[in-house]
């Protein structure tokens, strides 16, 4: 949560706490007064005072949780990177085109790496098994011929492997440059969406503050009026 939002919540909670302190003070005074006036049976004032205290406490907790929940929901629902990117694509056709192409190519690069890794592991395992089998041949002339064929195949494989690895390294270099560019674009477009969302959210917070403040001011007047009636 940003600094401004924390300040807003702190201020609202402070105002609520101050008002509720006044209300709780009224309840305490009423309890003392009721106890003093109930000369026949002071204990009769206790259930009434306790009930009033509980009602005030419940109302305080309800309002506090309501404000907290609304702020938390607003914070959690503010924005995610995924949502921001989707919004940016919806608003900008060219960005959507570039970003969609990037996602496809990124998946293809990943597929190339996986395929190359599987090829290397599979070829190495197979060549090792073929070499073991060739060495098991008892006919020396046939064994030599077989091992030579295997050696030639491995040499050709090594050459092709080196070529493919070089190609993948070049691919990775270009991919890194493109990725950096796309990342910069992601941040730029996300900031546009974020600024718009922040403006909207702060406006909503301002409206919430105004609404809650009106209720608190009304409660302040009512509680002070009640205090005046009870104690002059």
Order of alpha helices (4+ residues) and beta strands (2+ residues): alpha-alpha-alpha-alpha-alpha
